[in-house]
Amino acid sequence: MKYCQSRVIKLKHGNEDAYKHMSTGVLDEINFPYPSIELQIQFAQIVEKTEALKTQYQQSLKELKSLYGSLSQKAFRGELKNAKILEPS
């Protein structure tokens, strides 16, 4: 929508040579399609959930990298030889 608004402003002020002949009245009559408020709210909720998941996954990845680093250090020091490996249940 921001793109459309900036484009209409440019057209109204004649910044683009191809549209200098257009009157403000013609531009004011242009109807831009808007999604319903319900659809906008639904979209916003999806975006919020997606951002929350993204943050959660980034934190999990950070923790996994840290754990991998710790495990690698133990392996290089030879501390894993007698370690019991736990399998996922």
PDB file of N, CA, C and O in Angstrom, chain B, residues numbered from 101:
ATOM      1  N   MET B 101       0.826  -1.193   0.000  1.00  0.00           N
ATOM      2  CA  MET B 101       0.000   0.000   0.000  1.00  0.00           C
ATOM      3  C   MET B 101       0.865   1.249   0.000  1.00  0.00           C
ATOM      4  O   MET B 101       0.529   2.233  -0.659  1.00  0.00           O
ATOM      5  N   LYS B 102       1.970   1.225   0.725  1.00  0.00           N
ATOM      6  CA  LYS B 102       2.863   2.379   0.751  1.00  0.00           C
ATOM      7  C   LYS B 102       3.316   2.721  -0.663  1.00  0.00           C
ATOM      8  O   LYS B 102       3.424   3.894  -1.021  1.00  0.00           O
ATOM      9  N   TYR B 103       3.581   1.683  -1.470  1.00  0.00           N
ATOM     10  CA  TYR B 103       4.014   1.919  -2.840  1.00  0.00           C
ATOM     11  C   TYR B 103       2.950   2.704  -3.590  1.00  0.00           C
ATOM     12  O   TYR B 103       3.263   3.665  -4.292  1.00  0.00           O
ATOM     13  N   CYS B 104       1.696   2.299  -3.446  1.00  0.00           N
ATOM     14  CA  CYS B 104       0.607   2.983  -4.146  1.00  0.00           C
ATOM     15  C   CYS B 104       0.481   4.424  -3.685  1.00  0.00           C
ATOM     16  O   CYS B 104       0.294   5.324  -4.502  1.00  0.00           O
ATOM     17  N   GLN B 105       0.582   4.649  -2.379  1.00  0.00           N
ATOM     18  CA  GLN B 105       0.454   6.008  -1.855  1.00  0.00           C
ATOM     19  C   GLN B 105       1.554   6.907  -2.399  1.00  0.00           C
ATOM     20  O   GLN B 105       1.282   8.022  -2.843  1.00  0.00           O
ATOM     21  N   SER B 106       2.788   6.433  -2.368  1.00  0.00           N
ATOM     22  CA  SER B 106       3.888   7.264  -2.856  1.00  0.00           C
ATOM     23  C   SER B 106       3.754   7.505  -4.353  1.00  0.00           C
ATOM     24  O   SER B 106       4.096   8.581  -4.845  1.00  0.00           O
ATOM     25  N   ARG B 107       3.264   6.518  -5.071  1.00  0.00           N
ATOM     26  CA  ARG B 107       3.080   6.657  -6.518  1.00  0.00           C
ATOM     27  C   ARG B 107       2.010   7.708  -6.821  1.00  0.00           C
ATOM     28  O   ARG B 107       2.189   8.535  -7.715  1.00  0.00           O
ATOM     29  N   VAL B 108       0.912   7.680  -6.089  1.00  0.00           N
ATOM     30  CA  VAL B 108      -0.159   8.658  -6.303  1.00  0.00           C
ATOM     31  C   VAL B 108       0.345  10.061  -5.978  1.00  0.00           C
ATOM     32  O   VAL B 108       0.037  11.009  -6.700  1.00  0.00           O
ATOM     33  N   ILE B 109       1.111  10.204  -4.904  1.00  0.00           N
ATOM     34  CA  ILE B 109       1.662  11.522  -4.549  1.00  0.00           C
ATOM     35  C   ILE B 109       2.562  12.029  -5.664  1.00  0.00           C
ATOM     36  O   ILE B 109       2.493  13.202  -6.032  1.00  0.00           O
ATOM     37  N   LYS B 110       3.408  11.155  -6.206  1.00  0.00           N
ATOM     38  CA  LYS B 110       4.276  11.561  -7.318  1.00  0.00           C
ATOM     39  C   LYS B 110       3.443  11.992  -8.515  1.00  0.00           C
ATOM     40  O   LYS B 110       3.756  12.982  -9.177  1.00  0.00           O
ATOM     41  N   LEU B 111       2.383  11.243  -8.787  1.00  0.00           N
ATOM     42  CA  LEU B 111       1.527  11.577  -9.921  1.00  0.00           C
ATOM     43  C   LEU B 111       0.820  12.910  -9.707  1.00  0.00           C
ATOM     44  O   LEU B 111       0.704  13.706 -10.639  1.00  0.00           O
ATOM     45  N   LYS B 112       0.344  13.160  -8.485  1.00  0.00           N
ATOM     46  CA  LYS B 112      -0.368  14.406  -8.189  1.00  0.00           C
ATOM     47  C   LYS B 112       0.532  15.618  -8.354  1.00  0.00           C
ATOM     48  O   LYS B 112       0.090  16.669  -8.820  1.00  0.00           O
ATOM     49  N   HIS B 113       1.786  15.474  -7.975  1.00  0.00           N
ATOM     50  CA  HIS B 113       2.694  16.618  -8.012  1.00  0.00           C
ATOM     51  C   HIS B 113       3.447  16.725  -9.329  1.00  0.00           C
ATOM     52  O   HIS B 113       4.255  17.636  -9.513  1.00  0.00           O
ATOM     53  N   GLY B 114       3.193  15.823 -10.222  1.00  0.00           N
ATOM     54  CA  GLY B 114       3.791  15.915 -11.545  1.00  0.00           C
ATOM     55  C   GLY B 114       5.270  15.603 -11.599  1.00  0.00           C
ATOM     56  O   GLY B 114       5.959  16.091 -12.495  1.00  0.00           O
ATOM     57  N   ASN B 115       5.784  14.813 -10.679  1.00  0.00           N
ATOM     58  CA  ASN B 115       7.204  14.472 -10.704  1.00  0.00           C
ATOM     59  C   ASN B 115       7.556  13.529 -11.847  1.00  0.00           C
ATOM     60  O   ASN B 115       8.720  13.426 -12.232  1.00  0.00           O
ATOM     61  N   GLU B 116       6.583  12.859 -12.376  1.00  0.00           N
ATOM     62  CA  GLU B 116       6.837  11.936 -13.478  1.00  0.00           C
ATOM     63  C   GLU B 116       6.234  12.524 -14.751  1.00  0.00           C
ATOM     64  O   GLU B 116       5.023  12.719 -14.845  1.00  0.00           O
ATOM     65  N   ASP B 117       7.085  12.800 -15.715  1.00  0.00           N
ATOM     66  CA  ASP B 117       6.671  13.500 -16.931  1.00  0.00           C
ATOM     67  C   ASP B 117       5.496  12.854 -17.648  1.00  0.00           C
ATOM     68  O   ASP B 117       4.651  13.555 -18.205  1.00  0.00           O
ATOM     69  N   ALA B 118       5.432  11.550 -17.640  1.00  0.00           N
ATOM     70  CA  ALA B 118       4.378  10.858 -18.377  1.00  0.00           C
ATOM     71  C   ALA B 118       2.989  11.132 -17.813  1.00  0.00           C
ATOM     72  O   ALA B 118       1.996  10.934 -18.514  1.00  0.00           O
ATOM     73  N   TYR B 119       2.896  11.584 -16.565  1.00  0.00           N
ATOM     74  CA  TYR B 119       1.588  11.751 -15.936  1.00  0.00           C
ATOM     75  C   TYR B 119       1.260  13.212 -15.613  1.00  0.00           C
ATOM     76  O   TYR B 119       0.296  13.470 -14.893  1.00  0.00           O
ATOM     77  N   LYS B 120       2.019  14.152 -16.114  1.00  0.00           N
ATOM     78  CA  LYS B 120       1.759  15.555 -15.784  1.00  0.00           C
ATOM     79  C   LYS B 120       0.394  16.018 -16.288  1.00  0.00           C
ATOM     80  O   LYS B 120      -0.192  16.944 -15.727  1.00  0.00           O
ATOM     81  N   HIS B 121      -0.105  15.395 -17.319  1.00  0.00           N
ATOM     82  CA  HIS B 121      -1.396  15.794 -17.889  1.00  0.00           C
ATOM     83  C   HIS B 121      -2.586  15.313 -17.061  1.00  0.00           C
ATOM     84  O   HIS B 121      -3.710  15.761 -17.293  1.00  0.00           O
ATOM     85  N   MET B 122      -2.369  14.424 -16.113  1.00  0.00           N
ATOM     86  CA  MET B 122      -3.476  13.905 -15.305  1.00  0.00           C
ATOM     87  C   MET B 122      -3.863  14.919 -14.239  1.00  0.00           C
ATOM     88  O   MET B 122      -3.005  15.563 -13.634  1.00  0.00           O
ATOM     89  N   SER B 123      -5.151  15.051 -14.021  1.00  0.00           N
ATOM     90  CA  SER B 123      -5.621  15.991 -13.003  1.00  0.00           C
ATOM     91  C   SER B 123      -5.721  15.304 -11.650  1.00  0.00           C
ATOM     92  O   SER B 123      -5.788  14.077 -11.563  1.00  0.00           O
ATOM     93  N   THR B 124      -5.729  16.111 -10.599  1.00  0.00           N
ATOM     94  CA  THR B 124      -5.865  15.590  -9.247  1.00  0.00           C
ATOM     95  C   THR B 124      -7.197  14.861  -9.094  1.00  0.00           C
ATOM     96  O   THR B 124      -7.273  13.857  -8.387  1.00  0.00           O
ATOM     97  N   GLY B 125      -8.219  15.342  -9.732  1.00  0.00           N
ATOM     98  CA  GLY B 125      -9.531  14.717  -9.646  1.00  0.00           C
ATOM     99  C   GLY B 125      -9.520  13.281 -10.129  1.00  0.00           C
ATOM    100  O   GLY B 125     -10.142  12.410  -9.522  1.00  0.00           O
ATOM    101  N   VAL B 126      -8.822  13.036 -11.211  1.00  0.00           N
ATOM    102  CA  VAL B 126      -8.730  11.676 -11.747  1.00  0.00           C
ATOM    103  C   VAL B 126      -8.033  10.771 -10.737  1.00  0.00           C
ATOM    104  O   VAL B 126      -8.457   9.638 -10.508  1.00  0.00           O
ATOM    105  N   LEU B 127      -6.965  11.278 -10.140  1.00  0.00           N
ATOM    106  CA  LEU B 127      -6.224  10.474  -9.172  1.00  0.00           C
ATOM    107  C   LEU B 127      -7.032  10.226  -7.909  1.00  0.00           C
ATOM    108  O   LEU B 127      -6.939   9.150  -7.317  1.00  0.00           O
ATOM    109  N   ASP B 128      -7.820  11.203  -7.492  1.00  0.00           N
ATOM    110  CA  ASP B 128      -8.634  11.034  -6.288  1.00  0.00           C
ATOM    111  C   ASP B 128      -9.732   9.995  -6.483  1.00  0.00           C
ATOM    112  O   ASP B 128     -10.224   9.421  -5.511  1.00  0.00           O
ATOM    113  N   GLU B 129     -10.118   9.750  -7.727  1.00  0.00           N
ATOM    114  CA  GLU B 129     -11.187   8.795  -8.007  1.00  0.00           C
ATOM    115  C   GLU B 129     -10.688   7.356  -8.128  1.00  0.00           C
ATOM    116  O   GLU B 129     -11.491   6.431  -8.254  1.00  0.00           O
ATOM    117  N   ILE B 130      -9.378   7.162  -8.091  1.00  0.00           N
ATOM    118  CA  ILE B 130      -8.840   5.805  -8.207  1.00  0.00           C
ATOM    119  C   ILE B 130      -9.178   5.031  -6.940  1.00  0.00           C
ATOM    120  O   ILE B 130      -8.884   5.474  -5.829  1.00  0.00           O
ATOM    121  N   ASN B 131      -9.786   3.892  -7.118  1.00  0.00           N
ATOM    122  CA  ASN B 131     -10.121   3.029  -5.987  1.00  0.00           C
ATOM    123  C   ASN B 131      -9.090   1.912  -5.891  1.00  0.00           C
ATOM    124  O   ASN B 131      -8.925   1.111  -6.810  1.00  0.00           O
ATOM    125  N   PHE B 132      -8.413   1.881  -4.773  1.00  0.00           N
ATOM    126  CA  PHE B 132      -7.439   0.820  -4.541  1.00  0.00           C
ATOM    127  C   PHE B 132      -8.112  -0.292  -3.754  1.00  0.00           C
ATOM    128  O   PHE B 132      -8.829  -0.027  -2.789  1.00  0.00           O
ATOM    129  N   PRO B 133      -7.884  -1.533  -4.160  1.00  0.00           N
ATOM    130  CA  PRO B 133      -8.494  -2.648  -3.419  1.00  0.00           C
ATOM    131  C   PRO B 133      -7.800  -2.851  -2.075  1.00  0.00           C
ATOM    132  O   PRO B 133      -6.573  -2.905  -1.993  1.00  0.00           O
ATOM    133  N   TYR B 134      -8.596  -2.959  -1.045  1.00  0.00           N
ATOM    134  CA  TYR B 134      -8.084  -3.229   0.296  1.00  0.00           C
ATOM    135  C   TYR B 134      -8.658  -4.557   0.765  1.00  0.00           C
ATOM    136  O   TYR B 134      -9.836  -4.836   0.544  1.00  0.00           O
ATOM    137  N   PRO B 135      -7.842  -5.373   1.406  1.00  0.00           N
ATOM    138  CA  PRO B 135      -8.416  -6.583   2.001  1.00  0.00           C
ATOM    139  C   PRO B 135      -9.313  -6.193   3.173  1.00  0.00           C
ATOM    140  O   PRO B 135      -9.136  -5.134   3.775  1.00  0.00           O
ATOM    141  N   SER B 136     -10.258  -7.038   3.485  1.00  0.00           N
ATOM    142  CA  SER B 136     -11.163  -6.749   4.600  1.00  0.00           C
ATOM    143  C   SER B 136     -10.360  -6.633   5.892  1.00  0.00           C
ATOM    144  O   SER B 136      -9.255  -7.165   5.996  1.00  0.00           O
ATOM    145  N   ILE B 137     -10.920  -5.937   6.867  1.00  0.00           N
ATOM    146  CA  ILE B 137     -10.238  -5.761   8.151  1.00  0.00           C
ATOM    147  C   ILE B 137     -10.004  -7.112   8.819  1.00  0.00           C
ATOM    148  O   ILE B 137      -8.985  -7.316   9.479  1.00  0.00           O
ATOM    149  N   GLU B 138     -10.956  -8.036   8.644  1.00  0.00           N
ATOM    150  CA  GLU B 138     -10.797  -9.376   9.212  1.00  0.00           C
ATOM    151  C   GLU B 138      -9.577 -10.078   8.618  1.00  0.00           C
ATOM    152  O   GLU B 138      -8.804 -10.715   9.334  1.00  0.00           O
ATOM    153  N   LEU B 139      -9.415  -9.955   7.297  1.00  0.00           N
ATOM    154  CA  LEU B 139      -8.273 -10.569   6.627  1.00  0.00           C
ATOM    155  C   LEU B 139      -6.964  -9.896   7.050  1.00  0.00           C
ATOM    156  O   LEU B 139      -5.942 -10.565   7.206  1.00  0.00           O
ATOM    157  N   GLN B 140      -6.996  -8.581   7.235  1.00  0.00           N
ATOM    158  CA  GLN B 140      -5.804  -7.864   7.698  1.00  0.00           C
ATOM    159  C   GLN B 140      -5.409  -8.319   9.103  1.00  0.00           C
ATOM    160  O   GLN B 140      -4.227  -8.510   9.390  1.00  0.00           O
ATOM    161  N   ILE B 141      -6.398  -8.489   9.969  1.00  0.00           N
ATOM    162  CA  ILE B 141      -6.136  -8.951  11.341  1.00  0.00           C
ATOM    163  C   ILE B 141      -5.585 -10.374  11.314  1.00  0.00           C
ATOM    164  O   ILE B 141      -4.629 -10.694  12.020  1.00  0.00           O
ATOM    165  N   GLN B 142      -6.196 -11.216  10.497  1.00  0.00           N
ATOM    166  CA  GLN B 142      -5.734 -12.604  10.377  1.00  0.00           C
ATOM    167  C   GLN B 142      -4.283 -12.635   9.888  1.00  0.00           C
ATOM    168  O   GLN B 142      -3.470 -13.402  10.403  1.00  0.00           O
ATOM    169  N   PHE B 143      -3.968 -11.820   8.916  1.00  0.00           N
ATOM    170  CA  PHE B 143      -2.604 -11.755   8.390  1.00  0.00           C
ATOM    171  C   PHE B 143      -1.636 -11.282   9.470  1.00  0.00           C
ATOM    172  O   PHE B 143      -0.547 -11.837   9.614  1.00  0.00           O
ATOM    173  N   ALA B 144      -2.026 -10.265  10.225  1.00  0.00           N
ATOM    174  CA  ALA B 144      -1.174  -9.752  11.304  1.00  0.00           C
ATOM    175  C   ALA B 144      -0.917 -10.826  12.355  1.00  0.00           C
ATOM    176  O   ALA B 144       0.194 -10.938  12.875  1.00  0.00           O
ATOM    177  N   GLN B 145      -1.939 -11.610  12.666  1.00  0.00           N
ATOM    178  CA  GLN B 145      -1.772 -12.692  13.645  1.00  0.00           C
ATOM    179  C   GLN B 145      -0.803 -13.757  13.134  1.00  0.00           C
ATOM    180  O   GLN B 145       0.015 -14.276  13.893  1.00  0.00           O
ATOM    181  N   ILE B 146      -0.900 -14.073  11.863  1.00  0.00           N
ATOM    182  CA  ILE B 146       0.016 -15.054  11.271  1.00  0.00           C
ATOM    183  C   ILE B 146       1.448 -14.529  11.318  1.00  0.00           C
ATOM    184  O   ILE B 146       2.377 -15.272  11.636  1.00  0.00           O
ATOM    185  N   VAL B 147       1.619 -13.261  11.005  1.00  0.00           N
ATOM    186  CA  VAL B 147       2.956 -12.656  11.047  1.00  0.00           C
ATOM    187  C   VAL B 147       3.512 -12.694  12.463  1.00  0.00           C
ATOM    188  O   VAL B 147       4.680 -13.030  12.663  1.00  0.00           O
ATOM    189  N   GLU B 148       2.686 -12.352  13.447  1.00  0.00           N
ATOM    190  CA  GLU B 148       3.136 -12.367  14.845  1.00  0.00           C
ATOM    191  C   GLU B 148       3.542 -13.776  15.283  1.00  0.00           C
ATOM    192  O   GLU B 148       4.573 -13.954  15.933  1.00  0.00           O
ATOM    193  N   LYS B 149       2.736 -14.771  14.929  1.00  0.00           N
ATOM    194  CA  LYS B 149       3.062 -16.154  15.285  1.00  0.00           C
ATOM    195  C   LYS B 149       4.353 -16.602  14.598  1.00  0.00           C
ATOM    196  O   LYS B 149       5.188 -17.277  15.200  1.00  0.00           O
ATOM    197  N   THR B 150       4.504 -16.219  13.343  1.00  0.00           N
ATOM    198  CA  THR B 150       5.706 -16.577  12.595  1.00  0.00           C
ATOM    199  C   THR B 150       6.941 -15.949  13.223  1.00  0.00           C
ATOM    200  O   THR B 150       7.976 -16.603  13.351  1.00  0.00           O
ATOM    201  N   GLU B 151       6.837 -14.683  13.615  1.00  0.00           N
ATOM    202  CA  GLU B 151       7.963 -14.003  14.260  1.00  0.00           C
ATOM    203  C   GLU B 151       8.306 -14.657  15.597  1.00  0.00           C
ATOM    204  O   GLU B 151       9.480 -14.796  15.940  1.00  0.00           O
ATOM    205  N   ALA B 152       7.282 -15.057  16.349  1.00  0.00           N
ATOM    206  CA  ALA B 152       7.519 -15.720  17.636  1.00  0.00           C
ATOM    207  C   ALA B 152       8.231 -17.058  17.421  1.00  0.00           C
ATOM    208  O   ALA B 152       9.167 -17.391  18.148  1.00  0.00           O
ATOM    209  N   LEU B 153       7.785 -17.818  16.425  1.00  0.00           N
ATOM    210  CA  LEU B 153       8.442 -19.094  16.115  1.00  0.00           C
ATOM    211  C   LEU B 153       9.877 -18.878  15.651  1.00  0.00           C
ATOM    212  O   LEU B 153      10.782 -19.627  16.020  1.00  0.00           O
ATOM    213  N   LYS B 154      10.068 -17.861  14.851  1.00  0.00           N
ATOM    214  CA  LYS B 154      11.415 -17.551  14.364  1.00  0.00           C
ATOM    215  C   LYS B 154      12.349 -17.255  15.535  1.00  0.00           C
ATOM    216  O   LYS B 154      13.475 -17.751  15.576  1.00  0.00           O
ATOM    217  N   THR B 155      11.883 -16.452  16.481  1.00  0.00           N
ATOM    218  CA  THR B 155      12.679 -16.131  17.666  1.00  0.00           C
ATOM    219  C   THR B 155      12.975 -17.391  18.469  1.00  0.00           C
ATOM    220  O   THR B 155      14.101 -17.600  18.920  1.00  0.00           O
ATOM    221  N   GLN B 156      11.963 -18.221  18.641  1.00  0.00           N
ATOM    222  CA  GLN B 156      12.124 -19.470  19.391  1.00  0.00           C
ATOM    223  C   GLN B 156      13.141 -20.387  18.705  1.00  0.00           C
ATOM    224  O   GLN B 156      14.001 -20.963  19.371  1.00  0.00           O
ATOM    225  N   TYR B 157      13.048 -20.522  17.395  1.00  0.00           N
ATOM    226  CA  TYR B 157      13.975 -21.386  16.657  1.00  0.00           C
ATOM    227  C   TYR B 157      15.394 -20.830  16.674  1.00  0.00           C
ATOM    228  O   TYR B 157      16.361 -21.588  16.739  1.00  0.00           O
ATOM    229  N   GLN B 158      15.517 -19.509  16.617  1.00  0.00           N
ATOM    230  CA  GLN B 158      16.847 -18.911  16.685  1.00  0.00           C
ATOM    231  C   GLN B 158      17.488 -19.184  18.043  1.00  0.00           C
ATOM    232  O   GLN B 158      18.684 -19.466  18.123  1.00  0.00           O
ATOM    233  N   GLN B 159      16.693 -19.101  19.108  1.00  0.00           N
ATOM    234  CA  GLN B 159      17.207 -19.391  20.446  1.00  0.00           C
ATOM    235  C   GLN B 159      17.597 -20.864  20.557  1.00  0.00           C
ATOM    236  O   GLN B 159      18.639 -21.190  21.126  1.00  0.00           O
ATOM    237  N   SER B 160      16.772 -21.745  20.020  1.00  0.00           N
ATOM    238  CA  SER B 160      17.084 -23.179  20.041  1.00  0.00           C
ATOM    239  C   SER B 160      18.373 -23.463  19.276  1.00  0.00           C
ATOM    240  O   SER B 160      19.203 -24.255  19.722  1.00  0.00           O
ATOM    241  N   LEU B 161      18.536 -22.820  18.133  1.00  0.00           N
ATOM    242  CA  LEU B 161      19.748 -23.011  17.340  1.00  0.00           C
ATOM    243  C   LEU B 161      20.980 -22.530  18.106  1.00  0.00           C
ATOM    244  O   LEU B 161      22.032 -23.168  18.073  1.00  0.00           O
ATOM    245  N   LYS B 162      20.837 -21.412  18.788  1.00  0.00           N
ATOM    246  CA  LYS B 162      21.933 -20.878  19.599  1.00  0.00           C
ATOM    247  C   LYS B 162      22.326 -21.880  20.693  1.00  0.00           C
ATOM    248  O   LYS B 162      23.510 -22.123  20.926  1.00  0.00           O
ATOM    249  N   GLU B 163      21.331 -22.450  21.352  1.00  0.00           N
ATOM    250  CA  GLU B 163      21.586 -23.437  22.403  1.00  0.00           C
ATOM    251  C   GLU B 163      22.224 -24.701  21.834  1.00  0.00           C
ATOM    252  O   GLU B 163      23.139 -25.261  22.437  1.00  0.00           O
ATOM    253  N   LEU B 164      21.744 -25.151  20.674  1.00  0.00           N
ATOM    254  CA  LEU B 164      22.317 -26.342  20.044  1.00  0.00           C
ATOM    255  C   LEU B 164      23.778 -26.125  19.661  1.00  0.00           C
ATOM    256  O   LEU B 164      24.610 -27.016  19.836  1.00  0.00           O
ATOM    257  N   LYS B 165      24.083 -24.949  19.143  1.00  0.00           N
ATOM    258  CA  LYS B 165      25.473 -24.645  18.789  1.00  0.00           C
ATOM    259  C   LYS B 165      26.360 -24.657  20.028  1.00  0.00           C
ATOM    260  O   LYS B 165      27.489 -25.146  19.991  1.00  0.00           O
ATOM    261  N   SER B 166      25.846 -24.120  21.112  1.00  0.00           N
ATOM    262  CA  SER B 166      26.602 -24.107  22.363  1.00  0.00           C
ATOM    263  C   SER B 166      26.835 -25.532  22.865  1.00  0.00           C
ATOM    264  O   SER B 166      27.944 -25.880  23.271  1.00  0.00           O
ATOM    265  N   LEU B 167      25.791 -26.347  22.835  1.00  0.00           N
ATOM    266  CA  LEU B 167      25.916 -27.742  23.269  1.00  0.00           C
ATOM    267  C   LEU B 167      26.877 -28.521  22.376  1.00  0.00           C
ATOM    268  O   LEU B 167      27.664 -29.333  22.862  1.00  0.00           O
ATOM    269  N   TYR B 168      26.809 -28.272  21.084  1.00  0.00           N
ATOM    270  CA  TYR B 168      27.713 -28.944  20.152  1.00  0.00           C
ATOM    271  C   TYR B 168      29.160 -28.562  20.460  1.00  0.00           C
ATOM    272  O   TYR B 168      30.050 -29.412  20.434  1.00  0.00           O
ATOM    273  N   GLY B 169      29.388 -27.289  20.749  1.00  0.00           N
ATOM    274  CA  GLY B 169      30.732 -26.834  21.099  1.00  0.00           C
ATOM    275  C   GLY B 169      31.245 -27.522  22.351  1.00  0.00           C
ATOM    276  O   GLY B 169      32.393 -27.963  22.399  1.00  0.00           O
ATOM    277  N   SER B 170      30.396 -27.613  23.361  1.00  0.00           N
ATOM    278  CA  SER B 170      30.786 -28.287  24.611  1.00  0.00           C
ATOM    279  C   SER B 170      31.084 -29.759  24.371  1.00  0.00           C
ATOM    280  O   SER B 170      32.073 -30.291  24.873  1.00  0.00           O
ATOM    281  N   LEU B 171      30.227 -30.408  23.604  1.00  0.00           N
ATOM    282  CA  LEU B 171      30.412 -31.824  23.301  1.00  0.00           C
ATOM    283  C   LEU B 171      31.698 -32.047  22.503  1.00  0.00           C
ATOM    284  O   LEU B 171      32.433 -33.000  22.760  1.00  0.00           O
ATOM    285  N   SER B 172      31.965 -31.177  21.549  1.00  0.00           N
ATOM    286  CA  SER B 172      33.187 -31.286  20.745  1.00  0.00           C
ATOM    287  C   SER B 172      34.425 -31.149  21.615  1.00  0.00           C
ATOM    288  O   SER B 172      35.389 -31.897  21.452  1.00  0.00           O
ATOM    289  N   GLN B 173      34.402 -30.200  22.536  1.00  0.00           N
ATOM    290  CA  GLN B 173      35.545 -30.012  23.436  1.00  0.00           C
ATOM    291  C   GLN B 173      35.777 -31.257  24.287  1.00  0.00           C
ATOM    292  O   GLN B 173      36.916 -31.689  24.467  1.00  0.00           O
ATOM    293  N   LYS B 174      34.700 -31.830  24.808  1.00  0.00           N
ATOM    294  CA  LYS B 174      34.838 -33.056  25.606  1.00  0.00           C
ATOM    295  C   LYS B 174      35.397 -34.192  24.756  1.00  0.00           C
ATOM    296  O   LYS B 174      36.230 -34.968  25.223  1.00  0.00           O
ATOM    297  N   ALA B 175      34.942 -34.289  23.522  1.00  0.00           N
ATOM    298  CA  ALA B 175      35.415 -35.353  22.634  1.00  0.00           C
ATOM    299  C   ALA B 175      36.905 -35.192  22.356  1.00  0.00           C
ATOM    300  O   ALA B 175      37.648 -36.173  22.385  1.00  0.00           O
ATOM    301  N   PHE B 176      37.347 -33.976  22.088  1.00  0.00           N
ATOM    302  CA  PHE B 176      38.763 -33.749  21.804  1.00  0.00           C
ATOM    303  C   PHE B 176      39.644 -33.981  23.032  1.00  0.00           C
ATOM    304  O   PHE B 176      40.821 -34.318  22.899  1.00  0.00           O
ATOM    305  N   ARG B 177      39.086 -33.803  24.204  1.00  0.00           N
ATOM    306  CA  ARG B 177      39.847 -34.056  25.434  1.00  0.00           C
ATOM    307  C   ARG B 177      39.789 -35.529  25.835  1.00  0.00           C
ATOM    308  O   ARG B 177      40.436 -35.939  26.799  1.00  0.00           O
ATOM    309  N   GLY B 178      39.027 -36.310  25.106  1.00  0.00           N
ATOM    310  CA  GLY B 178      38.925 -37.735  25.397  1.00  0.00           C
ATOM    311  C   GLY B 178      38.000 -38.057  26.548  1.00  0.00           C
ATOM    312  O   GLY B 178      38.098 -39.128  27.147  1.00  0.00           O
ATOM    313  N   GLU B 179      37.113 -37.149  26.859  1.00  0.00           N
ATOM    314  CA  GLU B 179      36.215 -37.342  27.996  1.00  0.00           C
ATOM    315  C   GLU B 179      34.939 -38.097  27.629  1.00  0.00           C
ATOM    316  O   GLU B 179      34.095 -38.331  28.494  1.00  0.00           O
ATOM    317  N   LEU B 180      34.788 -38.474  26.382  1.00  0.00           N
ATOM    318  CA  LEU B 180      33.549 -39.147  25.966  1.00  0.00           C
ATOM    319  C   LEU B 180      33.714 -40.657  25.814  1.00  0.00           C
ATOM    320  O   LEU B 180      32.750 -41.353  25.495  1.00  0.00           O
ATOM    321  N   LYS B 181      34.898 -41.160  26.034  1.00  0.00           N
ATOM    322  CA  LYS B 181      35.142 -42.591  25.825  1.00  0.00           C
ATOM    323  C   LYS B 181      34.207 -43.467  26.643  1.00  0.00           C
ATOM    324  O   LYS B 181      33.660 -44.441  26.125  1.00  0.00           O
ATOM    325  N   ASN B 182      34.022 -43.142  27.877  1.00  0.00           N
ATOM    326  CA  ASN B 182      33.178 -43.956  28.750  1.00  0.00           C
ATOM    327  C   ASN B 182      31.814 -43.319  28.996  1.00  0.00           C
ATOM    328  O   ASN B 182      31.063 -43.754  29.868  1.00  0.00           O
ATOM    329  N   ALA B 183      31.507 -42.295  28.227  1.00  0.00           N
ATOM    330  CA  ALA B 183      30.233 -41.604  28.428  1.00  0.00           C
ATOM    331  C   ALA B 183      29.091 -42.461  27.900  1.00  0.00           C
ATOM    332  O   ALA B 183      29.205 -43.107  26.858  1.00  0.00           O
ATOM    333  N   LYS B 184      28.012 -42.453  28.624  1.00  0.00           N
ATOM    334  CA  LYS B 184      26.818 -43.194  28.216  1.00  0.00           C
ATOM    335  C   LYS B 184      26.034 -42.320  27.232  1.00  0.00           C
ATOM    336  O   LYS B 184      25.732 -41.163  27.526  1.00  0.00           O
ATOM    337  N   ILE B 185      25.713 -42.870  26.086  1.00  0.00           N
ATOM    338  CA  ILE B 185      24.965 -42.126  25.074  1.00  0.00           C
ATOM    339  C   ILE B 185      23.487 -42.397  25.291  1.00  0.00           C
ATOM    340  O   ILE B 185      23.044 -43.545  25.307  1.00  0.00           O
ATOM    341  N   LEU B 186      22.739 -41.328  25.458  1.00  0.00           N
ATOM    342  CA  LEU B 186      21.295 -41.455  25.670  1.00  0.00           C
ATOM    343  C   LEU B 186      20.591 -41.359  24.325  1.00  0.00           C
ATOM    344  O   LEU B 186      20.840 -40.436  23.549  1.00  0.00           O
ATOM    345  N   GLU B 187      19.723 -42.304  24.056  1.00  0.00           N
ATOM    346  CA  GLU B 187      18.945 -42.274  22.831  1.00  0.00           C
ATOM    347  C   GLU B 187      17.624 -41.585  23.107  1.00  0.00           C
ATOM    348  O   GLU B 187      17.071 -41.692  24.201  1.00  0.00           O
ATOM    349  N   PRO B 188      17.116 -40.869  22.093  1.00  0.00           N
ATOM    350  CA  PRO B 188      15.821 -40.196  22.284  1.00  0.00           C
ATOM    351  C   PRO B 188      14.722 -41.208  22.566  1.00  0.00           C
ATOM    352  O   PRO B 188      14.696 -42.293  21.985  1.00  0.00           O
ATOM    353  N   SER B 189      13.828 -40.846  23.452  1.00  0.00           N
ATOM    354  CA  SER B 189      12.738 -41.771  23.795  1.00  0.00           C
ATOM    355  C   SER B 189      11.511 -41.511  22.962  1.00  0.00           C
ATOM    356  O   SER B 189      10.502 -42.198  23.119  1.00  0.00           O
TER     357      SER B 189
END
